[in-house]
Amino acid sequence: MHNLQTVENISWNQNPKIIQAAIQPQVWGIASSVDIYNCDPQKIRSAEAIRCFVAELCELIAMKRFGETQVVHFGEDERVAGYSMVQLIETSLISAHFANLTNTTYLDVFSCKAYDPEMVRAFSQSYFGGSHSMLNVTMRR
């Protein structure tokens, strides 16, 4: 289990600007994509570590998981080989692909319940030991 205490120095305060935008009547939900580079190879190659990540992320952003986390390793082409993960949540889904060749995590979170994408980025980068990350956020209408 990743100790949330180890990342307490990261600001976990919800971003009021994003939260306010997400609760506007014309907004259906938030879609965030996080690319995390130079991840810890052992973590992204461990189905158990990925499952633990999902449970902790859902707890952190207060999303209720629906069913078991699906984690499957595939990819005959070395460029795309690695685990893929899907977790249904009551308000939509969380998915990711973990690229072995580049030790990169490609994470997507979509929910019609408001959450802070920066919190997702910071926690995920810390959990997977990435050197840096990129965040893209879209308000779905």
C-alpha positions, 0 to 999 in steps of 0.5 A: 500500500502506498502511504498517503503520508509520504505525499502529504507535502503535495497540496491536496486542496481541491482546486476551486476554479475547476470544481466550480467549472465542473458543477455548472449546469451545462457541464456533464463531467470532467475528463482528465488525462495524465501522462507520467514519464520515467515511472518505477518499472517494478510498479507499472509491471505489477498488477497488484501495485496497479490494483492498490493504486486504483483503490487509493486513488478512488479513496483520495478523490471520493469515487465509489468503485463498481466491481473489481479492477480489471488489469490485463497484460498484453501487447505483442508489439514491444512498443505497446506491451504492458498492463492495461487497467479499467475500473468502473466507478459509479460516476463513470470510469478510470483507465490506464495503460502502462507502457513497458518500453518507455516506463510511461503511464497513460491515465484517464479519469472521467467522472460526472462527479467533480474532482480535482485533476491536479490532485489526481496528477500529483498523487499518480506521479508520486505513486508510480515514481515518475520524474514528471507528468503532463495533465490535460483536462476537458469539461465534457458538455 
